[in-house]
Amino acid sequence: MDKLMEILESLRPDVDFETETALIDDGILDSFDIVSLVGELSDEFDIEIKPSDLVPVNFNSAEAIYALVEKLMDE
């Protein structure tokens, strides 16, 4: 989770990722942020995030993103 938080904070240092739970729903992260984030997560955790994984529920909070990463690492 620490590495994920580093990635998120480097992407958007203005966002409190520890408490925010509507990153997509509230428009805090835009499509460019998601593209950058997917690339960084893929490189850092050696995972493949498929288009079917690109749904708001997987990216609305740091916890949701981390759960997605863990799920993909287990596959």
C-alpha positions in Angstrom: 0.0 0.0 0.0 2.9 2.4 0.7 4.2 2.1 -2.9 0.7 2.7 -4.2 0.3 5.9 -2.0 3.7 7.1 -3.4 2.5 6.6 -6.9 -0.8 8.4 -6.3 0.8 11.3 -4.4 3.3 11.8 -7.2 0.5 11.8 -9.7 -1.7 14.2 -7.9 0.0 15.8 -4.8 -3.1 18.0 -4.2 -5.4 15.1 -3.4 -5.8 13.4 0.1 -5.8 9.8 -1.1 -6.1 8.5 2.5 -9.6 9.8 2.9 -11.0 10.4 -0.6 -13.6 7.7 -1.7 -15.0 9.2 -4.9 -11.9 9.9 -7.0 -13.8 9.1 -10.2 -17.3 9.9 -9.3 -16.3 13.4 -8.2 -14.0 14.0 -11.2 -10.9 14.2 -9.0 -9.0 11.9 -11.3 -9.5 12.5 -15.1 -8.9 10.1 -18.0 -5.3 11.3 -18.3 -4.6 10.6 -14.6 -6.1 7.1 -15.1 -3.9 6.4 -18.1 -0.8 7.5 -16.2 -1.8 5.5 -13.1 -2.5 2.3 -15.1 0.9 2.6 -16.7 2.7 3.1 -13.4 0.8 0.3 -11.6 1.5 -2.1 -14.5 5.2 -1.2 -14.3 5.6 -1.2 -10.5 3.5 -4.3 -9.7 4.1 -6.3 -13.0 0.3 -6.6 -13.6 -1.9 -6.2 -16.7 -4.9 -4.0 -16.1 -7.4 -4.9 -18.8 -10.1 -2.6 -20.2 -12.7 -4.6 -18.3 -10.9 -3.5 -15.1 -11.3 0.2 -16.0 -14.5 0.8 -14.1 -15.1 3.6 -11.5 -15.5 1.2 -8.6 -11.9 0.0 -9.0 -10.5 3.6 -9.0 -12.7 5.6 -6.6 -10.3 5.2 -3.6 -6.8 4.1 -2.8 -8.2 1.1 -1.1 -10.2 0.1 -4.2 -7.1 0.5 -6.4 -5.0 -1.5 -4.0 -7.6 -4.3 -3.9 -7.5 -4.3 -7.7 -3.7 -4.5 -7.7 -3.8 -7.4 -5.2 -6.4 -9.3 -7.2 -4.4 -8.9 -10.4 -1.1 -9.9 -8.7 -2.8 -13.2 -7.5 -3.9 -14.1 -11.1 
